[in-house]
Amino acid sequence: MHSLFTGPLTVESLDLAIEGLPSSMDGLKFIQMSDFHADRWGLSDQLLKQSIAASNREYPDLVLLTGDFITSKPEPIDRLTAQLKNLESRHGTYAILGNHDLYPLSNRSRVIDTLTRAGITVLWNEICYPCGPGLALVGFADVRSREFLPSDVMPQIPADIPRIVLAHNPDCAEALKPWRVDLQLSGHTHGGQICIPGLGSVPAVATRSYNAIPSSLRRYIPGLRSLTRISQNWDWERGYHEISTDRDSRGDRPNYLYTNRGLGTYPPGRFFCTPEITRIQLYRKSKSQPVS
């Protein structure tokens, strides 16, 4: 039943040319995993082990985990981290929290403590340089925590330093437009979970319909309105996106976002929306070279 809902694991690939990346980091490889929801209905042991094995076959420089380790109860974090500590990489595993990891506060503390004991570094509005000083890794608090503070964090990075940003909710890309973001890695949306071939996910289709309804009538459609509380930008629900910016003080460089479909699920499950891990490889880019 679980495999029927989720479908097989997919390993997606993204090659990205970044201006200013040091030559020593040309070819740097990351694996992104997201949205585990690690109760046994939401994430099977088989899928979790397959995902870790697929990551280890790549032997990446970094493994990046973009939140929602649990759904509501904290106990599954122990089972999850017992497997996640088997992840292999050259420079370690880094994580941020998602909205499901936050409340009550005792859940948040337990998730952070358990991940930390497993050797996973949890970032909360923090900057680090795990691969060297030429590339910043930024991990933000979840936007639902009300502690998502880009104006406090982003100015700390020198303007010429490339940066990878971990932000659970892809909507954070709106707030990050004033700053350089070479790649934002997000999850949260599960790729829409229920997808209609040829049309897209149910949430994306429903949200487009909702936005087409006169605002005076929207209050009568609470089910659709609730989708906008999950995400304001369902068009960013999966995959790679160029984020347009004002660019008045930033030159011609846009920001970029990749939204991972996640591994886990919750009712009603997945349909035509397979779980994924993402292999990301970075390359040096000249000012005249297009992004790959």
N, C-alpha and C positions, 0 to 999 in steps of 0.2 A: 504493500500500500504506500509506504513512504517513497520508494523509488518511482512509483507511478506519479506521485504528486511532484517530485522534485526534478526528475529527469537526470541524465548522466552529467558528471562533472565536465566542465569545459575549461581549458586553459587558453585564455585570450592573450594576445601579444600586442604590445605598443612600443614602437621605436620612436624616440623623440630627440631631435637635435636641439641643443641648448646653447645659446650664446654665452660665452665667457666660461664655459666648463673647462677646468684645467685638463691639460693633455694627459695627466696621470689618471684621470677619471673617465677618459674616453672608453666607452663600452661598459660602463658601470651597469650592473643588473640588479633589479629589485623584484621581489614577489609581493603582491598585495593580496591580502585576504580580508574579508569583511563579514559582518552580520552573521555571527555563528548561531545565536539563539539556541544555546546548547542544552535544552531539555531534549529528551530522547525522541519526542515527536518532531521537534524542529530540526534536529541534526542527528543523523544516524552515526553510529561508530564507524561503519564502513565508509561513508562519505568523508568523514573527518580524516581517517587514516589514508584514504586515497589522496586527499588534498595535501596532506603533509608529505607523503611520498612523492607527489608530483613536484612540490616545491623543492624538496631535497635533491631531486634529479637535476634540477637547474643549478644547484649550489650557488645561490645568489649572494651578492655583496650585502644586501639588507633584506630582511622580511619586515613588512609594514602591515600592521593590523589596525583596521579603521573602525572598530567599535561594535557595540551590541554583542557582547560576549554571552549575556544571559537575556532572558525575556522578562521575568518578574521575580522568581525565586532565586536566591543566591547560590543554593547548593550545587547546581550544575557546573559552576566555575571550577570546582575541584576536579571533576572528571575531564573537563576541557583542557585545563592547564597540564594535567598529567600527560596529555598527548602533545600539546603545543611545545612543551619543553624539548621535544624531539626534533624541532625545526633546526635546520643547519644553515649557517651563513657565515660569511667572512667577518662581518662587523656587527652582528647581533640582530635581535628582534626588537622592534619599537612599536608602541601601541598608543592609541587614544581611546577614550570612552565614547560610547553612544548614548542616546537618550534612555535606552532600556537599562543601562548600567547605573543610573544615577540615583534612583529613589526606591526606598528610603535611603538616607545617607549611610546607614549601616551596610546596604548593598554596595554602594560606591566604594566604601572603605575595604570591604571584603574582596571585591574584584581587583582593586589596585594592589592590595597586599598579596593576594594569591598569584597574580601575574608577576609581581616583583620577585616573589620567592622562586618562581619558575625561571628566573633569569631574563624576563621581558621588561624592558624599560618603558614605563608609562609616562607620556608627556601631557602636561596640562598647562597650556599657555607657555610653552617652553621652546627654546631653540637649542639645538645641539649640532655637532659637526662630526658624526660617527665615521665618515670616510675621509676626513681631512678638512682643513680650513677653507677649501675652495668651493664647498657645497653645504648650504645650511639645510637642516631638516627641522621643520616647525610643526609642533603638535598642539592643536587648539583644544580648549574646553568645548564641550558640545554646546550648540547654540541654545538648547533648551535649559541649560544650567544657569543662564543669565550671566555667566562668567566668560563668555566668548568676547575677547578683548583685543581685536586686531590692532587698534590704534595704540595699545601699550606694547605690543610684541613686535610688529613688523618694522617700525622705525629703528629697532636695535640692529638690524642686518644692514651692512654696507650695501649701497645701491648697486655696486658692480658684482656682488656675490649672487650666483644662482641659488635658487631655493625651491625645495619640495615641501609642500604644505599638506598636512594631514588634518582634515576637517570632516567629521562624520556626515553632516548634512550637506548635500551639494548646494543648497540655498546660500551657504556661506560665501559662495563665489560672488554674490552681489555685494556683500560688505567688503570683500577683498579687492574690489576694482581699483581703489586708489594706489595699490602697491603692486610691485612686480611679483607675479606668481608664475614660475616656469611650469609647474604642474601641481594642481590640487588633486589629491586623492580622497575620494569620498565613497560612501555606501548609502545606507539608510533606506533607500527606496525599493530594494530587492528587485530592481529592474521592472517594477510594476507588478510582479508576481503572476498575474493572470493576463496572458497576452492573446490577442486575436490576430492570426496570420493575415497580413496585408493591411491591417489597421493600426496595430500597436497595442500597448497595454490598456487594460480597462481604465486604470486611473488617468492615463494621459488622454484617452478619448473622452472620458467623462469630464475631465477638467476643461478641455477645450470647449465642450458643450456648455459647461457651466459659465465660462467666460463670455460665451456668445449670448447668454440670457441677460436681459435688462436687469440692472442692479436692484431695481425696485421689487423684482420677483425672486431674487436669489434666496431671500430668507425663508421662502417656502420649500426649499429643497435642501434640508439639513444634511442628507447623506452625501451630496456632492460638495457641500461647503466643508465637510469634515476632511475631504481629501486635500484641500488647500492648507489645512492645519498640519498635515503630514509633510507636505512639500508645496512650495509656491511655484516651483519650476519643474513640472513633470516632464517637460521636454529634455531635461537633463537627467532623466531617471537611469540611464545606462550609457556606457561607452564614452567616447572622446568628444570634447566640445571646445571650440574656441570662444572665449568670453570677451565680447567687445568692451572696451573701456573708453573713458574720456580722452586719454592719451595726451592731454594738454601738457602735463609735466613728466610724461613717461616715454616720450618718443613714440615710435610706431609699434612697439611690442605689445601684442594682446596677452591676456592670461589664458591658461589652458586648464581644463578640468577633465578628470577621468572618474566616472562613477561605476563602481564595481557592483555586480548584481548580487553579491553575497553568496554564502554557503547555506545558511539555515533558512527556515521558513516558519510561518505560523498560519493558522486557519485563514482562508480555505486552502492553503497550499499553493504550489506552483503549477502553471499550465503553459506550455510552450515558452518557458522561461527557466533555462537550466542554471544551476549554481555554477559559480566560476571562481577561479583564482586568476590573477593577472600577472603576466611576465612583462616587465618594463625595462627597456634598455636605453641608456642615455648616450648621446654622442655629442662631440663638439660641433658647433655651428658658427660659421662666419656670418657677418652682418648681412651679406647678400644672399645667403643660402636659404631656401625655403624650408619650412618645417616639414619633416617627413610624416 
